[in-house]
Amino acid sequence: MPTHPVSAAVSFLHARLHSLAPYLGFGSLAAGAAAILAGIAALIWLRRFALAAMFPLALVIVIAASAARKYQFGDYRTSTFWLVTAPLLMAVAVAAAGRVAARLDRRAPLVVAAPALAAWVPSTDAYIRSHLIPNEDVHSEAAYLYTHFRHGDVVIVSYAPSYAFAYYYPLANPSFVKDSEGPNAHVPAYAGQPWIIVMPNRRAVDVANALAAARAKIAAEPAGARGRIWIIRSHLQQTEIPRVGPRPGGRPSGDDPGRPGPDPALPAVVSLGTC
């Protein structure tokens, strides 16, 4: 998130919140914000002060983390944990209104709930059975690599799946070194496995450097022992896709030997994962 000037930060937050508005429940940021504020007010009325503070505090924390370049604010995949509290607060607002209405007539809560559901369900129906976040199955990638890896092969681990790969790959044996750019101030490293190359970031230059390093390692092998370059990837950005190319279907099938690069003399590249 940009922090200077202030107008840039405000514009960024406004755009990202509008992009998230459909997932709040009403499709409109103004309607969603009003319903959330009503839920917070209801919790205060019910004297549940800690619960009332939970959503605003979470929102402040993620915005601050985004300003510090530690969290990608507005990303659907990493915003789920706080977005799900929005409809819960809306439900609290409806329940509190129903509680007040029940003082007039015990059937009155139904009169409150019915229009709320009539407004909310049509706005969210399209998302109930949807699966907008791609299946980023690094476990299957690591298992496929473990089965098909041969001596002389080199593995490039892109930035996004580097932690999952360190956890799932049986031969990884990683260490974690301090790095201020890492999401937890540490990044995986493989001092004992020189055939594993980890991209430190996901810019175009990081992709190019990783491919150059992998090709150099392959070229240093005896001619008869040169293997393939495997690329472990997940949650790709546009700068990564042109370099390695998309591979529909998540991973190669069978004993796919990989595809050659633009130069036929270069080693085959096997790209695992989804865009």
N, C-alpha and C positions, 0 to 999 in steps of 0.2 A: 504494500500500500504506500503510495506517495505521501510524504509528510510536509513537503514544502512545494508551493505555498499552501496555505490552509484551504484555499478554494479547490485545489487539486485533490486534497484528501476528502473534502466534502463531496465532490463530484464522483470520486471513486466509490465511496460508501453508498451514495445514492444509486449509482448504477448497479452495484452488486446486490443491494437490498431489493431493488426492483426485479432483478433476475431470480431472486429466491422467493419472491412474493407468491408465486403459484403453489409453492410447497408449504406455505403457512396456512392455507385452507380456503381462501376466498379469491385468489387470483389478483386481488388488489392490495397493494402495500398499505394504503390508508385504512381499508377495512380490516386487514389482518392486524395492523398496529393497534387499532381501536379495540378489537376483541382481546388482544393480549393485555393491553392496559386495563381492560375491564376485569380480566382474570387476576391480575396483580392486585387491583383494588379490592376484589372479593377476598383474596387471601389476607390482606391487611384487615379487612372487616372481620374476618374469622380469627384474627390474631395469630395467623401463621406467618410470622414476620420473616423467618428464615427462608421459607418457601417462596415468599413474595420477592425476596432479594435474589433468588437463584438465577432467574433468567436475565435480569439486567446486569448482574455481576458477570455471568458467563459471556454476555455480549461485549462488555467492556474489556474482558480479558482477551477474547479472540481478536478484537480490534487492535488492542495494544500489541499483541503478538504479531499481528500483520504489519503494524508500523515498524516493529523491530526486525522484520524480515524472518520471523520464525514460524509463521503460519500463513497459509494462503486463504485469506478471507474471501468467502463467497464461493469456494469450490464445493460442488455438490457432495463429492465423496467424503470430504473431511468436515462437513458442516452438519452431518446428520445428528450428531450427539446433542447439539443445542437446538436444531430445528424441530426435533420431535417434541420439545417442551411447549412449543407454540400452541398446537391443538389441545394439549393438556390444559393450558391456561384458559383457552376458550371454553373448554368443557367446565372448568371450575366456575367461570363467569355465568354460564347457563345454569349450573347447579345452584349457585348462590341466588340467582334471580328466581329460580323455582322455589327455593326455600322461603324467600320473602313472599312470593305469590301464594304459597300454601297457607299463609296466615289468613288469606281471604277465603280460599276454598281449597279443599284437599285435591281437587282435580285440576287446579290452576297450573301446577308444574308441567302438566302435559301441554297446556296451551303455550307455555314458554318454550318447551323443548321442540315442539313440532315445527314452528317457523325456523328455529335455529338449524335443525337438521335439513329442512327444505332448502335453506340457503347454502349449507356447508356440503352436503353430499354431492349435488351436481358439480360443484367446483373441484371436488377431489376424486370423483369416481374414476376418471381416466388414469389416476396414479395408483389406485389401490392394488391393481394386479400388474403394474408396469415394473420393468427392471431396467432403469435408465443407466445404472452404474454397470460398466462392463465386468465380466467375470475375469478378474485379474488373478489367476490361479498360479502363483509362483511355486506352490508345492508340487503341482504336476510338472511344471517346467524342470524343477530340480530333479524329480524322479526320472523324467525322460532323459535328461542329461546324464544322470548316474548310470542308466542302462546302456546308453549309446556312446559314451565318451571313450576315446581311444588314446593311447600314448601318442604324443605329438600334437594333440589338439590344444587349442587355447580358448579360454572362456572370457568374454567381456560381460561384466555385470553392470547394466545401466544403473543410474543413480536411484531411481524410484524403488526397484525391488531389492536393493542391496542388503537391507536388513532381513527381509524374508528369506533371501537366498542364504545368508549366513546362518539362519536358524534351520532351514530345511535340508540343505545339501549335506549328505553324510561325510564327504571328504573336505568340507570347508575348513574346520578347525580355525575359526577366525580369532583375531584379537580386535580390540576396539581402542582406537587412538583418539586423542583429543583433537577436535576440529570445531572452530567457532561457527562454521556454516552448517554443521549437522543439526538435525532437529532436536537432538538431545545432547548437543555439544560433543558427540563422538561419532566416528564413522568406522565401518568394518574394514579390516586390513588382513592381508593373507601373506605374512612374511615367509611362511614355509611352503607356499604354493605359488611359485612365480608364474605359473600358467594361468592364474586368475588375475584379470585386470578389472579394477573397479573404477568407474567414471566418477570423478569428484563432484561433478555437477552435470547439467543436462543441456548446456549450450551447444551450438553447432561446433565450436572449437573443441569442446570436450569429446564429442562423438568422433571428430576427425582424429584427435590425438589418440583415442583409445584404439581405433581401427589401425592407425599407423604403428602403434606399439605392438598390437597383435600380429600384424603382418611381418614386422621385424623379427618377432620371436619365431614365427613359422619359417621365415627365410633362413634363420640361423641353424635350423635343424638339417641333418643330412637329407639329401634329395629323396631318398626312399622312405624317410620317416616323417615327412611333413604331413600334418593333419589338417583339420578344419578349424574354422573360427566359429565358436558358438556365441550367440548373443542372448543373454537373459534380459528380458525387458518387460515393463509393465507401466501402465498409466503414461503412455508416451505423449510428448509434446511435438509440435510440428517440426521443430528443429531436428528431432531424432529420426522421423519417419523417412525423409528423402534419402538419408545416408544408408540406412539398413534395409529400407523397403518394407512395405506391409506384407504380412503373411496371413491371409485369412485362415480362420479355423483354429487359431490359438497356438498350435504347434505342428511340426511335420508329422506325417503319418508313416508308419512302418520304418524302414531304414533309409529315409530320405537323406541322400548324401549332401544336401544343401545346394545352393545355386551359386554359380560363379559370379564374381564381381564384374565391373565394367572392363577390366583387363583380364583376359583368359588365363594369364600367367599367375594371377593372384589366387590364393587359396579359396576353397568353397566357403560360403557363409551360411550357417544354419541359424535362422532367427526364430527364437521361441517367444511365445507370449502374444498378447493382444494389444491393439492400439487403444 
